[in-house]
Amino acid sequence: MQEKKKGIEMTSGSLWKNIFFFSLPLMFSQILEVLFNLSDVAIAGKFADYRALGSVGSTTLLVSLFTGLLIGMGNGVNVRVAHALGIGDGEAVQKTIHSSFLICTITGVIVAAVCLIFAKPMLTLLHTKDELMDGAVNYLRIYALGLPAMGIYNCGNGVMSATGDTRRPLLYLTTAGIVNVLLNLFFVIGCHLAAEGVAIASAIAQCLSAFLILRHLCSRQDACKVSFSKLKLDGHASKQVLALGIPSGFQYAIFAIANLFVQTGLNSFDAITVSGNSAAGNADTLIFNVMAAFYTGCASFISRNRGAGDRSRMTKSYLISLFYSFMAGAILGGAMLVFGRQFLSLFASEPAVIDAGVDRLRIMAFSYAISAFMDCSIAASRGIGKSVVPTIIVILGSCVFRVIWVYTIFAYFGTITSLYLLYFFSWTITGFAEILYFVISYRKLKV
């Protein structure tokens, strides 16, 4: 008996409609995730004290590094399962899914162990302030307990997205997010646990989302059904998932590391400018996550239609996803130009800080849409099984280029404008290179 189709049809029907409705739940999921993360920070700062807020904030880079790796592994799972489903090879689907769950779980355990053992040395390298160190170490170690569950959720999310079902993951994330907020209030206000309470709530919410998605996959009656008795590593399937997942995860980590150098340049300005940048940075998180929904759609549709042997739909999937992500960046960037002050007032009250944040938004508002050419092309390359070279291009174009910019262009002019412009130019250069690589690889591809 086959699982009743409730997902978006990828290999037939209107691509304009299907890609949009496939990406819409992913978009809401990304926005919800941002809002829930903001609630963690808000509750820690509102109902605890500034030390709790600072402790949580001090771990942001490390949390981004390790969660990015797990998200990248989920991207690899998504592409490989979509391709196998497109071919109609049920055995390959089963081997890929069961190998992937073990890989993602093991990766989550390894990452959690690294955080548990090396939390203090890593935070020391980031120059965490002494008064925040204990809280930050405790937060990171407790938060790490939920990382294996995060690996499971991202794997399951990749599998379900490959089938065209993006609504259930949204429902599971919403449920876990609401529980997260309620537990935040309970642990911080009721138990007076401050940063530790926020971490406990996050870990429990991660376990809940993993349980919900795994329960669904275990109850399916099709090729995507998960059976614990079948969990084993298949050599070929594991190699394919890792070949896409590791570069994708590494890409997230590289961006976080590159931004350290940007932060170094920013720290040369006064505290008001730094605070304004931090407030405006919330716009980056929100807009990039909305655009990322279309990148996932791009990789999924291209991979599924590659398996089905439909080259025309592969091309159209790329172009339509690129259009949607570009327009999302342009519209939301324009909204930040018009309503930037109102948005920044959610995170800051001092007029000087808001003015500093507006200076950043004025430049970034025109840059968001440009990033679509880079990220959508990377997703398209991943959809045809190419992940290593796009990652190398990103390292050179968006990371090495940024470091060079900070120590040359910014060092010469020394203005905040000269610092923020590095995003526009790095995305333009990298986008051109990524498009060129995808076009060359696509022409050589045998479908």
N, C-alpha and C positions, 0 to 999 in steps of 0.2 A: 504494500500500500504506500502511495506516494504522499508526501506532505502537501497539503492544500496550498496552492500558490497564493501568497499574500504580499509578495514583494513586487518591486518594479521590474517589468520586462525589459531586459537589456538588449536582446538580439532582434527585436522587432518593435514596430510602433514608432511614434514620433520621438526622436532624440531630444528635441527641444523640451518637450513636456516631460519625458522620462528622466532626463538628467536633472531637471529642475526639481521634480518631486522626489527623486532619489536623494538629492543634496539637501533639501529643506529640513528633514528631521536631523540630519547631521549638523546643519547650521544651528538649529535650536539646541542640540546637544552641546555644541561648542560654547554657545552663549551661556547656557545653564552652568557649564563647568566653570566659566569665568566668573559668573555671578556667585557661585558657591564658594569659589576661592576667595573672592572679595569679602564674602560674609565671614570667612575665617579670620581675615585680617581685621575687619570691622569689629567683630565680637571681641577679639583679643585686645584691641586698642580701646574699645568703648567700655567694656565691663571688667577689664583687668587693669593694667597700667602700661606706661610707655615702654617698660622693659619687656613685657610680654610681646608687644607689637614689634619691637626691635629684634627680639629673639627669633620670631617667626620670619621676619623680613630678612634676617641674616642668612637664612638657609635657602633663599629663593633660587640662587644660581645652582646650588647642588641638587635641589629638588628638580629643577628644569633639566639638568644634565641626565639624571637617572630616569626620570619619567619619559624624557625624550627617547631614550634608548628603547624603552618598552613600547612606546607608541610606534617607533620605527619597525620593531619586530612585528607588530600587528599589521603594519602596512605591507610587509613582505608576505604575511599569511593571506591577506586579502587578494593580492595579485595572483598568487599561485593557485588558490582555491577557485578564483574566478576563471582562470585559464582552463583548469581541469573541468570545471562545470561547462564551459563553452565547448570543449571537445566532446563532452558527454562520457568521460571516463570515470565511472563511479569508483573504481578501485583506486585510481590516483587521488580522487577526492578524499577517500577514507584514509589513505596513507599520509596525505598531506596534513589533514586535520589532526590526526592522532599524534603525528610527529611534532606538529606545531604546538600542541598543548604542552607536551613535555619540554620542548625548547623554551617556550615563553615562561613556563613555571620555573624551570631551572635558572633562566636568566634573572627572573625576579628574586629568587633565593640568593643568587650570587651578589646582585646589586644590594639587597638588604643586608647581607653579611658585610659587605664593604662599608656601608653606612654605620652599622653597629660597631664595627671594630675601629674604623678610622674617622669617626665623626669629629672628634676633637682636633686631630692633626689637620684635617681638611679645612675646618673652620678657622684654625690658626693661620693657615696659608692665605686665607681670604681676609686676614687682619680683622677678625671679629673682635669687637670691643670687649674688654674683660668683664664689664658689668652685665653683658648680654651672653657671655660664653656658656654658662651653665644651662640657662634656659634654651639656648640654641642647640646645644648638644643633646639635651633631653628630648627636645622636639624632633630633631632629625632621627634619633634612634627609635623613638616610638612610631614616627611616621613610616619608617622603613619596614616595620612589621606588616604593613599593608601592601608593600611592593610586589610580593609574589601574587597576591590577589589581583593587583593591577595588571600584571602580566597575563593572567588568565582572562580578565575582562577584555583586554585589548585583542587577545587572540580570538575570543568569541565574537567580538565586534567585527573583526576582520572577516571571519567566516560568514556571519550574517549579512554583512554588507555585500559580500561576493554573491550571495543569493538574491540580492535586490531588496532585502529587508533592512531598512534603516529606522523603522518606527519602534520596533521592540527595544533596541539598544537605548533609544531616547527615553522610553518609558522606564527602563531599568535605572538609567542614570538619574532621571527625575526622582524616582523613589529613594535611591541612595542619597541624593543631594538633600532632600527634605529631612531625611534621618540625620544627615551630617549636621545640618543647621540646628535641629532640635537637640542633638547631643552636645554640640558646641555650647549652647545656652545652659544645658544641664551641668556639664563638667566645669565650665568657667564660672557661672553664677552660683550654681548650687553646691559644687564641690570645691570651688576656689582653686582650681588646678592651673589656671592661666595658660601658658604656652603648651604645657603638657596635656591639658584638657582638649585643646584644639587638635593636637596630634592624635590622641586616642579616638576622638570622633572621626577624624579622617580615615584612620586605619580600619575602624569598624565599617564605615561607609564603603570602603573599597572591597572589603570582604563580602558585604551584602550584594554589591553590583556583580561581583564574580559569581556568587551563588545563583543569582537570578538568571544570568546568561547561560551558565553551565546547566542549570536545571532545564531550561528550554531545549538546549542542544541535545541533552540526554533523552528527551521525550520525543524528538523528531522521528519520523518514519521514512526518511529518505537517505540519500548518500551522505548528508551532512550530520547524521546522527552520531553522537559521541558515546562510546561504550568504554568503560574503564578497563574491561578485559582486553581491549585492543590497543591500549596505550603502549606504544613502543616506537623506538626511533628507526625509521626506514632511511637507509643511507642516501638514496637518490632524492627523496622528498625533503629530507633535512638539509641537504646541500643546497637545494633550490631555494628554500625558505631563508636560510642563512645568507645566501648570496644576495638576496634583495633586502632582507631585514637589517643586517649589520650596517651596510652603507647608509641606509635610510636613518637608522638610529644615530649613527656617527654624525650624520649631517646636522641633526638637532643639537648634538653636543658641541660641534664646531661653532655653530652660531652663538651659543652661550659663551664659549671661550673668547670668540672674537669681540663680543660686546664688552668683555672686561677691559679691552684696550680703549674702546669708546668711553667707557665709564672713567677710565684714567684721565682722558682728555677733559671730560665733563667736570671731574673733581678739581680742576684747576680754576674753576669759577667759584663764586660765593655760594653760601648755603641756600640762598633764595633761588638761584638758578638751578641748583641741583634738585631742590624740592619741586620746583616747577616741572622739571624734566621727568621726575618720578610720577607726578600726577598725570602728565600728558602721556606717559608710557602706557597707562591703562587703555588709551585709545588704540595703541598698537596691538595689544593683546586681543581686544575685542574685534577689531577689523580683520586681523590676520586669521583669527579662528573662523570668522564667517567665510572668508575667501577659501580657507583650507577645506571646507565642505565640498567645494567644486573640484578641488584637486583630487580628493578621494573618489569623487564621481568619475573624473577623467581616467584615473588609473583603472578603476573597476570596469568601466564600459569598454575601454580599449582592450584590456586583458580578456574580458568575456567574449568580445567579438573577434579577437584574434583566435581564440579557441574555436569559434564558430566559422572561421575562415572568411569573414566579411570585411574586406579591406576598406570598402567605402564607408561603412559605419565607424570604423576605427578613425579615419581621417576626420569625419564629421564630429565624432565624440570629442576629439582634441580641440577643434576650432570652436565648437559650442561651449565647452567648458572654459576655454580661454576667454571667450566673450563674456560669459556670466561672471567669472572671477574678476575680470577687468572692470566691468560695470559695477560690481559690488564695491571694489576699491575706490572707484571714482565717485560713486554716490555717497558712500560713507565718509570719504575724505572731504567731499563738498559739505556734508552735514557738519563736520568738525570745524570747517571754516566759518559756517554760519552760527552754529550753536556751541562753539568751543568753550566759551566762558561759562555757559550753563553746565556743560559737562565737567569742566575742571572744578566747579564749585562743589561738586559731589565729593571731591577728595581734598580740597583745600579751602580755607576761608580768608587767608591774607591776600589782599589785592595784588601785592607785589609778586607773590608766588603764582597767582593765576596769570598775571602778565607774562611771566617767564614761561609758563606752560603754553600760552598762546603763541609765543615766538617759535616754539618747536612745532606746534600744530600747523602753522602757516607754511612751513616747508614740507612737513611730512604729508600734509593733505594732498599734495600733488605727486607724492612718491608712492603711495599705497598701490595705485592702479598699475604702476610700472612693474612692481614686484610680481604681478600675475604672469608676465611673460617668462620669468625665471621659474617660479614654482610650478606653474601648470605644465611647462615643458619637462621639468624634472619628473612630475607625476606621469606624463605621457611616456617618457623613456622607461620608467619603472613598469608601466603597463605592457611594454613589449619585452620586458625581461632585462633591461639595461639599468644598472644601479651604481656600479663602481665609478665609471667615467663621469656621470653627472655629479657624483659626490666630489670627485677631484676638481671638477670645474668650479663647484661651489666654494671649495676650500681656497682655490686660487683667486676667484673673482670677487667673492663676497667676504672672505676672511683675510687672506693675505693682503688683498687690495686695501681693506680697511685699516690694517695695521700700518701699511706704508702711508696711507693718507694722513693718519693721525700724526705721524712723525715727520711729514713733509708739508703738505698743504696746510693742515691745521697749525702745525708748529710755526709756519711762516706768517699766517694771517692772525691766528690767535683769537678769532671771533666765534661766537656760538653758531652763527650761520655757516661758517666754513666747516664746522664740525658736523652739523646735521646734514649738509649736502652730500656727505659721503654715502648716505643711504641711496639717494637718487642715482648717483653715478655708479656705485657698485652694483645695484640692481640692473641698471641699463646694460652695463658691460657683460655681467653674468647672464642676463636674459638673452642677449644676442648669441652668446656662446652655446647656451643650452638649446636654443631653437635650432642652431646650425647642427649640433650633434644629433638631435632628435631627427631632423630631416634626413641626414646622411644615413643614420641607423635604420630609419623607417624604409628608405628606398632599398636597402640591402636585405630587409626582412623577408623571409619566406613564410607566408601564412598558410 
